Every structure is written in C-alpha cells, then in structure tokens.
Amino acid sequence: MTLERLGSWITAPFRFLYHFIVGDDWTVAAVVLVTLIVIGFLNSNHIVSWWLMPLVAILMTGLSLRRHAVR
C-alpha cells in the first residue's frame, strides 16, 4: 500500500462527513450548529428549548429551497 493510498483512507471519513453535514449550503450547517449551541446553553440554565431545533430546521429548509429555486 502506497503512502498516497493510505492518506486517502485516512482523509476519506472526514471528507465524507464534511460533504454529508455541510452539503451544498454551508449556511444551513452554520445555523444548525449555532442553534445547537444556543439550545445547550438554554438547557444548562433549565430553560425548556426542545421546540427550537424543529422550528429552525423547518425555517432553514424553506429558506434553502427558496434560494435554490431562484437560481
């Protein structure tokens, strides 16, 4: 096994995760990450915030679809 092939085996999972999580629209991934951080902060302060993630997911899906439909 060559060094180049070994390197591709090592980097392949990270490339897959990047393309799976970020995909075509990096803004959706960024908003989801920020939302998860906010939810974690709210939950650590005993504020119920389970409803925030589904709301953000629905809103960002609609926004992403609107942006891609315009193109």
C-alpha positions in Angstrom: 0.0 0.0 0.0 1.4 3.3 -1.0 1.6 6.3 1.2 -0.8 8.2 -1.0 -3.4 5.5 -0.8 -3.0 5.3 3.0 -3.5 9.1 3.2 -6.7 8.8 1.2 -8.0 6.1 3.6 -7.3 8.4 6.5 -8.9 11.5 5.0 -11.9 9.8 3.4 -14.1 9.7 6.5 -13.5 13.4 7.1 -14.3 14.3 3.5 -17.5 12.2 3.7 -18.6 13.9 7.0 -17.9 17.3 5.6 -20.0 16.7 2.4 -22.7 14.9 4.5 -23.1 17.7 7.1 -22.3 20.8 5.0 -23.6 19.6 1.7 -24.4 22.3 -0.9 -25.4 25.0 1.6 -22.9 25.8 4.3 -25.2 28.4 5.9 -27.7 25.8 6.9 -25.0 23.8 8.7 -23.8 27.0 10.4 -27.3 27.9 11.6 -27.9 24.4 12.9 -24.6 24.5 14.8 -25.4 27.9 16.4 -28.9 26.6 17.3 -27.4 23.5 19.0 -25.1 25.8 21.0 -28.0 28.0 22.0 -30.1 25.0 22.9 -27.3 23.6 25.0 -26.9 27.0 26.8 -30.6 27.3 27.5 -30.9 23.7 28.7 -28.0 24.2 31.1 -29.9 27.1 32.6 -33.0 24.9 33.0 -35.0 26.6 30.2 -37.0 24.2 28.1 -36.0 24.7 24.5 -36.7 21.4 22.7 -39.0 23.2 20.3 -36.3 25.4 18.9 -34.5 22.8 16.8 -37.5 21.7 14.8 -38.5 25.3 14.2 -35.0 26.2 12.9 -34.9 23.1 10.8 -38.2 23.9 9.1 -37.3 27.5 8.6 -33.8 26.8 7.2 -35.2 24.1 4.8 -37.7 26.6 3.4 -35.0 29.3 3.1 -32.6 26.9 1.4 -35.3 25.7 -1.0 -36.2 29.3 -1.9 -32.6 30.2 -2.6 -32.0 27.2 -4.8 -35.3 27.7 -6.7 -34.3 31.3 -7.6 -31.1 30.0 -9.2 
